[in-house]
Amino acid sequence: MSRKLFGTDGIRGTANTGAMTAETALRVAMAAAVQFRRGSHRHLAVIGKDTRLSGYMLEPALVAGFTSMGMDVVTVGPMPTPALALLTHSLRADLGVVISASHNPFEDNGIKLFGPDGYKLSDEVELEIERRMEQPFAGELAPPSALGRVQRLEDARGRYIEAAKATFPRGLRLDGVRVAIDCANGAAYKVAPTVLWELGADVVPLAVSPNGTNINLNCGATATAMLQEQVVAQGCHLGIALDGDADRVIMVDEKGQQIDGDQLMALIGRSWAEDGRLRGGGIVATVMSNLGLERSLAAAGLKLARTPVGDRYVVEHMRENGFNVGGEQSGHIVMNDYTTTGDGLIAALQVLAVVQRQARPVSEVCRVFDPVPQLLKNVRFGGGKPLEEARVKDAIRAAEARLGASGRLVIRKSGTEPLIRVMAEGDDRALVEAVVGEIVEAVQEVSKARENVA
């Protein structure tokens, strides 16, 4: 049985259509409640969300599903995904849920599930939950006297703020550092500026007025133009951009230049190695990370282990092989000394600690390596399996032959959107652009042909 609902990061789609309805949320909660029964104690689920309008629809449905199965619920309101993971473990809950579509526009939403250890669920467990969703629940429903209860955790923000601050080195402060923080009108709009201010920074808060429909709108980690402009205009030493649920971060130096996740991972990994804190002999990243990162780590005697795209695959490899730093070029950075999933704010604090100790401009400290020319293009398709078409396969084989040993090609279907992602990198920029263009053209041709037939 293949997964129908769960993608690379939970269930995601346009709110109130398809799979992302209140009915789906209800059945996910009921199935997950059955899946995580593990004794006779009062079971507990913790639910957090970002600031999307549709969260008001999905949260009650999840609550109804859990309580109908006899599971108590604690709600925490808008909170970063990593904060919910932390609270799930801290409250000794049986299950954690985040209602968020991460960096997607407000029209989308999603459901992410965490186990009692605060880690995202495996493919196998998600598949089992899907199987349970297709079964009748009549025999599993709680009797009236055993229905679950619901309670709001009022100090959830304070708990996360203290946990985040505790990751910043003792004896170090951010006095004199002017920081612009773009919260994407999302889940971290209150906690992130507060953490920076309490550590002594002069904070310039941006995109901290969510209204339900402006999350990620021309702001945040996937749209950094505003932050880049404001860092320069406001005379900031650096800028921090989080996404809608704050599990990823992109930074900006004092010149307004973007710093991606690969550079941040290189900085953190090499810094931790120098301090004797890095485990596993290197870091874990996905197939999308730049070849320059791999070369930079090798020059420092460190290795780069690659996984499929998705921060949970990074985390799984870290746990299985003893690494404590990993992440994605897109800004998901996991340091499992502190977190069980990507945490944009805590990653930024690790970078700030290095900047403060070196007392040099961010543009110097965070430019750890020169990236190899890399190009990523997304091709939208209406249906079918374009990557299995002969025309596309031929284009991919030809591209691989032309790149040879001096480059890499990564072609994959998005796990969250109807897109084919085409990425190539190599020392010859013109060649990289050419091979990506040829593959994109092939995908577009077979997609158009399919539409004409339909």
C-alpha positions as CSV (number, residue, x, y, z in Angstrom):
1,M,0.0,0.0,0.0
2,S,1.4,3.4,-1.0
3,R,0.8,6.6,0.9
4,K,-2.1,8.7,-0.5
5,L,-2.3,11.6,2.0
6,F,1.1,12.0,3.6
7,G,3.9,13.6,1.6
8,T,7.5,14.6,2.6
9,D,6.2,16.8,5.4
10,G,2.8,15.5,6.6
11,I,-0.5,16.1,4.8
12,R,-0.7,19.3,2.8
13,G,-3.1,20.9,0.3
14,T,-5.5,23.8,-0.4
15,A,-7.7,24.4,2.6
16,N,-11.2,23.1,2.5
17,T,-10.7,21.2,-0.7
18,G,-9.4,17.7,-1.5
19,A,-7.6,16.1,1.4
20,M,-7.3,19.3,3.5
21,T,-10.8,19.4,5.0
22,A,-12.3,19.3,8.5
23,E,-13.4,15.7,7.7
24,T,-9.8,14.6,6.9
25,A,-8.5,16.3,10.1
26,L,-11.2,14.5,12.1
27,R,-10.3,11.1,10.7
28,V,-6.5,11.7,11.0
29,A,-7.0,12.5,14.7
30,M,-9.2,9.4,15.3
31,A,-6.7,7.2,13.5
32,A,-3.7,8.6,15.2
33,A,-5.4,8.3,18.6
34,V,-5.9,4.6,18.0
35,Q,-2.3,4.2,16.6
36,F,-0.8,5.8,19.7
37,R,-2.7,4.0,22.4
38,R,0.0,2.5,24.6
39,G,-1.5,1.7,28.0
40,S,-4.3,2.4,30.3
41,H,-3.2,5.9,31.3
42,R,-5.1,9.1,30.1
43,H,-3.6,9.7,26.7
44,L,-2.7,13.2,25.6
45,A,-2.3,15.1,22.3
46,V,-0.8,18.6,22.0
47,I,-2.0,20.8,19.1
48,G,-0.2,23.9,17.8
49,K,-0.7,25.9,14.6
50,D,0.5,28.8,12.6
51,T,-1.5,31.9,11.8
52,R,-3.5,30.7,8.7
53,L,-7.3,31.5,8.7
54,S,-8.0,27.8,8.0
55,G,-6.4,26.8,11.3
56,Y,-9.7,27.9,12.9
57,M,-11.4,25.2,10.9
58,L,-8.9,22.4,11.3
59,E,-8.1,22.7,15.0
60,P,-11.6,22.0,16.3
61,A,-11.9,19.0,13.9
62,L,-8.6,17.6,15.3
63,V,-9.8,18.2,18.9
64,A,-13.1,16.5,18.1
65,G,-11.3,13.5,16.7
66,F,-8.9,13.0,19.6
67,T,-11.5,13.6,22.3
68,S,-14.0,11.2,20.6
69,M,-11.4,8.5,21.1
70,G,-10.9,9.3,24.8
71,M,-7.7,11.3,24.3
72,D,-7.2,14.5,26.2
73,V,-6.0,17.6,24.3
74,V,-3.8,20.5,25.1
75,T,-3.9,23.5,22.7
76,V,-1.1,26.1,22.5
77,G,-2.3,28.4,19.7
78,P,0.2,29.8,17.2
79,M,3.6,28.3,17.9
80,P,6.7,27.4,15.8
81,T,6.7,23.7,14.7
82,P,9.9,23.1,16.8
83,A,8.3,24.5,19.8
84,L,5.4,22.1,19.5
85,A,7.9,19.2,19.1
86,L,9.6,20.3,22.3
87,L,6.3,20.7,24.2
88,T,5.1,17.2,23.1
89,H,8.2,15.7,24.7
90,S,8.2,18.0,27.7
91,L,4.5,17.4,28.5
92,R,5.0,13.6,28.1
93,A,2.3,13.6,25.5
94,D,1.5,10.6,23.4
95,L,1.2,12.7,20.2
96,G,1.9,16.2,18.9
97,V,0.2,17.9,15.9
98,V,1.1,21.1,14.1
99,I,-1.5,22.7,11.7
100,S,0.7,24.4,9.2
101,A,1.7,24.4,5.5
102,S,5.1,25.9,6.4
103,H,6.3,28.2,3.6
104,N,3.2,27.8,1.4
105,P,0.7,30.7,0.9
106,F,-2.2,31.1,3.2
107,E,-4.7,29.2,1.0
108,D,-2.8,26.0,1.8
109,N,-2.6,24.2,5.1
110,G,-1.2,21.0,6.5
111,I,-1.1,18.5,9.3
112,K,2.2,17.4,10.8
113,L,2.4,14.6,13.4
114,F,5.0,14.1,16.1
115,G,5.5,11.0,18.2
116,P,6.0,11.1,22.0
117,D,9.7,11.6,21.6
118,G,9.1,14.8,19.7
119,Y,10.3,13.4,16.4
120,K,8.3,13.3,13.1
121,L,6.7,10.0,12.3
122,S,8.3,7.5,10.0
123,D,6.9,6.6,6.6
124,E,5.7,3.3,8.1
125,V,3.7,4.8,10.9
126,E,2.1,7.4,8.6
127,L,1.1,4.6,6.2
128,E,-0.5,2.7,9.2
129,I,-2.4,5.8,10.1
130,E,-3.7,6.1,6.5
131,R,-4.8,2.5,6.7
132,R,-6.7,3.1,9.9
133,M,-8.4,6.1,8.4
134,E,-10.1,3.9,5.9
135,Q,-11.5,1.6,8.6
136,P,-14.7,2.2,10.6
137,F,-14.2,3.6,14.1
138,A,-17.4,2.4,15.7
139,G,-15.7,-0.1,17.9
140,E,-13.0,2.3,19.0
141,L,-15.1,5.3,20.1
142,A,-14.9,6.2,23.8
143,P,-18.0,5.8,26.0
144,P,-19.6,9.1,27.2
145,S,-17.9,8.9,30.6
146,A,-14.4,8.4,29.0
147,L,-14.4,11.2,26.4
148,G,-11.3,13.4,26.3
149,R,-11.0,16.9,27.8
150,V,-9.4,20.0,26.4
151,Q,-7.2,22.5,28.0
152,R,-5.2,25.6,26.8
153,L,-1.6,25.8,27.9
154,E,-1.2,29.5,28.7
155,D,2.6,29.6,29.3
156,A,3.6,27.7,26.1
157,R,5.4,30.7,24.6
158,G,7.4,31.4,27.7
159,R,8.5,27.8,27.8
160,Y,9.8,27.9,24.3
161,I,11.5,31.3,24.8
162,E,13.5,30.0,27.7
163,A,14.4,26.8,25.8
164,A,15.6,28.8,22.8
165,K,17.7,31.2,25.0
166,A,19.3,28.2,26.8
167,T,21.0,27.2,23.5
168,F,22.9,30.5,23.4
169,P,26.3,30.3,25.1
170,R,26.4,31.4,28.7
171,G,28.3,34.6,29.2
172,L,27.6,35.8,25.7
173,R,25.1,38.5,24.9
174,L,23.9,40.4,21.8
175,D,24.4,43.9,23.2
176,G,25.2,46.3,20.4
177,V,23.9,44.0,17.7
178,R,21.1,45.4,15.5
179,V,19.1,42.5,14.1
180,A,16.1,42.6,11.7
181,I,13.9,39.6,12.2
182,D,11.3,38.7,9.5
183,C,8.7,36.4,11.1
184,A,6.7,35.9,7.9
185,N,3.5,36.9,9.7
186,G,3.6,33.4,11.0
187,A,3.9,31.3,14.1
188,A,7.0,32.9,15.5
189,Y,5.7,36.5,15.3
190,K,5.9,36.9,19.1
191,V,8.5,34.5,20.4
192,A,11.4,35.2,17.9
193,P,11.7,39.0,18.5
194,T,11.3,38.4,22.3
195,V,14.2,35.9,22.4
196,L,16.5,38.2,20.5
197,W,15.5,41.2,22.7
198,E,16.0,39.3,26.0
199,L,19.5,38.3,24.8
200,G,20.3,42.0,24.4
201,A,19.9,42.6,20.7
202,D,18.5,45.8,19.2
203,V,15.5,44.2,17.3
204,V,13.9,45.5,14.2
205,P,10.7,43.3,13.9
206,L,9.3,42.7,10.4
207,A,6.1,40.8,9.3
208,V,4.8,40.5,12.8
209,S,1.2,41.4,12.2
210,P,-0.6,38.3,11.1
211,N,-4.2,38.6,9.9
212,G,-4.9,35.1,8.7
213,T,-4.2,35.7,5.1
214,N,-0.8,37.4,5.0
215,I,1.4,34.6,6.2
216,N,4.5,34.2,3.9
217,L,3.1,37.0,1.7
218,N,6.1,38.8,0.2
219,C,8.0,38.0,3.4
220,G,9.8,35.2,5.2
221,A,12.4,32.7,4.3
222,T,11.1,32.2,0.8
223,A,10.7,35.9,-0.1
224,T,13.7,37.8,1.4
225,A,13.6,41.0,-0.7
226,M,11.9,43.1,2.0
227,L,14.4,41.8,4.7
228,Q,17.4,42.5,2.4
229,E,16.2,46.0,1.8
230,Q,15.4,46.7,5.5
231,V,18.7,45.4,6.8
232,V,20.5,48.0,4.7
233,A,18.0,50.8,5.3
234,Q,17.9,50.2,9.0
235,G,21.6,49.9,9.4
236,C,21.4,46.3,10.8
237,H,24.3,44.0,11.3
238,L,22.3,41.1,9.9
239,G,18.8,39.9,9.2
240,I,17.0,36.7,10.0
241,A,14.1,35.4,7.9
242,L,11.9,32.6,9.2
243,D,9.1,30.8,7.3
244,G,5.4,30.4,8.4
245,D,6.0,27.8,11.0
246,A,9.6,28.9,11.8
247,D,11.3,25.5,11.2
248,R,13.6,27.1,8.5
249,V,15.8,30.1,8.4
250,I,17.6,32.2,5.7
251,M,19.9,35.0,6.9
252,V,21.0,38.3,5.4
253,D,24.4,40.0,5.9
254,E,25.0,43.7,6.6
255,K,25.2,44.3,2.8
256,G,21.8,42.9,2.2
257,Q,23.1,39.6,0.6
258,Q,21.3,36.4,1.3
259,I,22.9,33.5,3.2
260,D,21.3,30.1,2.5
261,G,21.1,27.0,4.6
262,D,24.2,25.4,3.1
263,Q,26.4,28.3,4.3
264,L,24.8,28.3,7.7
265,M,25.3,24.5,8.0
266,A,29.0,24.9,7.0
267,L,29.5,27.6,9.6
268,I,27.8,25.7,12.4
269,G,29.4,22.4,11.5
270,R,33.0,23.7,11.2
271,S,32.5,25.8,14.4
272,W,31.2,22.8,16.4
273,A,34.1,20.7,15.0
274,E,36.6,23.2,16.3
275,D,35.0,23.2,19.7
276,G,35.0,19.4,19.8
277,R,31.2,19.3,19.8
278,L,30.5,17.9,16.3
279,R,29.5,14.2,16.3
280,G,29.5,11.8,13.3
281,G,32.6,13.3,11.7
282,G,30.6,15.7,9.6
283,I,27.0,16.8,8.8
284,V,24.0,15.4,7.1
285,A,22.3,17.2,4.2
286,T,20.1,16.3,1.2
287,V,20.8,15.7,-2.4
288,M,20.0,19.4,-3.0
289,S,22.9,20.8,-1.1
290,N,25.6,22.5,-3.1
291,L,28.7,20.7,-4.1
292,G,30.6,23.6,-2.7
293,L,29.4,22.6,0.8
294,E,30.8,19.1,0.3
295,R,34.1,20.4,-0.8
296,S,34.3,22.9,2.0
297,L,33.7,20.2,4.6
298,A,36.2,17.9,3.0
299,A,38.9,20.6,3.2
300,A,38.3,20.7,6.9
301,G,38.5,16.9,7.2
302,L,34.7,16.5,7.6
303,K,32.3,14.5,5.5
304,L,28.9,15.3,4.1
305,A,26.2,12.5,4.2
306,R,23.4,13.0,1.7
307,T,19.7,11.9,2.1
308,P,16.5,12.3,0.0
309,V,14.8,15.7,0.3
310,G,12.9,16.3,3.5
311,D,14.2,17.3,6.9
312,R,12.8,14.1,8.5
313,Y,15.0,12.0,6.3
314,V,18.0,14.1,7.5
315,V,16.9,13.6,11.1
316,E,16.5,9.8,10.6
317,H,20.0,9.6,9.2
318,M,21.4,11.7,12.0
319,R,19.8,9.5,14.7
320,E,20.8,6.2,13.0
321,N,24.4,7.3,12.4
322,G,25.4,9.5,15.3
323,F,25.4,12.9,13.7
324,N,24.3,16.0,15.6
325,V,24.1,18.7,12.9
326,G,22.2,18.4,9.6
327,G,19.7,20.2,7.4
328,E,18.7,21.5,4.0
329,Q,19.8,24.2,1.7
330,S,16.3,25.7,2.1
331,G,17.1,26.5,5.7
332,H,15.8,23.6,7.7
333,I,18.7,23.1,10.2
334,V,18.6,20.4,12.9
335,M,20.9,20.3,15.9
336,N,19.7,17.3,17.9
337,D,21.6,18.5,20.9
338,Y,18.8,21.0,21.2
339,T,15.9,20.1,18.8
340,T,14.2,17.2,17.2
341,T,13.3,19.0,14.0
342,G,14.4,22.1,12.1
343,D,14.4,25.2,14.2
344,G,15.1,28.5,12.4
345,L,15.5,30.6,15.5
346,I,17.8,28.3,17.3
347,A,19.9,27.8,14.2
348,A,20.2,31.6,13.9
349,L,21.3,31.8,17.5
350,Q,24.2,29.4,16.8
351,V,25.3,31.6,13.9
352,L,25.0,34.7,16.1
353,A,27.2,33.1,18.7
354,V,30.0,32.6,16.1
355,V,29.6,36.1,14.8
356,Q,29.9,37.6,18.3
357,R,33.0,35.5,19.2
358,Q,34.8,36.4,15.9
359,A,33.8,40.1,16.1
360,R,33.8,40.3,12.3
361,P,31.1,41.4,9.8
362,V,28.5,38.8,9.0
363,S,29.5,39.0,5.3
364,E,32.9,37.6,6.2
365,V,31.9,35.1,8.9
366,C,29.0,33.5,7.0
367,R,30.6,33.2,3.6
368,V,32.3,29.9,4.4
369,F,32.6,28.6,0.8
370,D,32.1,29.6,-2.8
371,P,29.0,27.8,-4.2
372,V,29.3,25.8,-7.3
373,P,27.0,27.2,-10.0
374,Q,23.6,25.6,-9.3
375,L,20.2,26.0,-11.0
376,L,16.9,24.8,-9.8
377,K,13.7,25.1,-11.8
378,N,10.2,23.9,-11.0
379,V,7.9,22.6,-13.7
380,R,4.2,22.3,-12.9
381,F,2.3,19.3,-14.4
382,G,-1.3,18.5,-14.5
383,G,-1.2,14.7,-13.9
384,G,0.4,11.5,-14.9
385,K,4.1,10.5,-14.3
386,P,6.3,12.8,-16.5
387,L,9.5,11.3,-15.2
388,E,8.5,7.9,-16.6
389,E,8.1,9.2,-20.1
390,A,10.7,8.2,-22.7
391,R,11.2,11.8,-23.8
392,V,12.1,12.9,-20.3
393,K,14.3,9.9,-19.6
394,D,16.3,10.5,-22.7
395,A,16.8,14.2,-21.7
396,I,18.0,13.2,-18.3
397,R,20.4,10.6,-19.6
398,A,21.9,13.1,-22.1
399,A,22.3,15.7,-19.3
400,E,24.1,13.2,-17.0
401,A,26.5,12.4,-19.8
402,R,27.3,16.1,-20.5
403,L,27.8,16.9,-16.8
404,G,30.1,13.9,-16.3
405,A,32.1,13.7,-13.1
406,S,32.3,17.5,-12.6
407,G,28.6,18.0,-11.8
408,R,25.4,16.6,-10.4
409,L,21.8,16.3,-11.5
410,V,18.9,15.8,-9.2
411,I,15.4,15.4,-10.6
412,R,12.5,14.7,-8.3
413,K,8.7,15.1,-7.9
414,S,7.8,17.5,-5.1
415,G,6.2,15.8,-2.1
416,T,4.0,18.8,-1.4
417,E,3.0,20.3,-4.7
418,P,2.3,19.1,-8.3
419,L,5.8,20.1,-9.4
420,I,8.8,18.4,-11.0
421,R,12.0,19.9,-9.5
422,V,15.0,20.0,-11.8
423,M,18.4,20.8,-10.3
424,A,21.8,20.7,-11.9
425,E,25.2,22.0,-10.7
426,G,28.7,22.0,-12.0
427,D,31.7,24.2,-12.5
428,D,30.5,25.3,-16.0
429,R,27.5,27.6,-15.4
430,A,26.5,27.7,-19.1
431,L,26.4,23.9,-19.2
432,V,24.3,23.8,-16.1
433,E,21.8,26.2,-17.5
434,A,21.6,24.3,-20.8
435,V,20.9,20.9,-19.3
436,V,18.3,22.2,-16.9
437,G,16.6,24.0,-19.8
438,E,16.5,20.8,-21.9
439,I,15.0,18.7,-19.1
440,V,12.4,21.4,-18.3
441,E,11.4,21.6,-22.0
442,A,11.0,17.8,-22.1
443,V,8.8,17.7,-19.0
444,Q,6.7,20.6,-20.4
445,E,6.3,18.8,-23.8
446,V,5.1,15.5,-22.3
447,S,2.7,17.3,-19.9
448,K,1.2,19.4,-22.7
449,A,0.8,16.2,-24.8
450,R,-1.0,14.5,-22.0
451,E,-3.3,17.6,-21.6
452,N,-4.1,17.5,-25.3
453,V,-5.0,13.8,-25.2
454,A,-7.2,14.4,-22.2
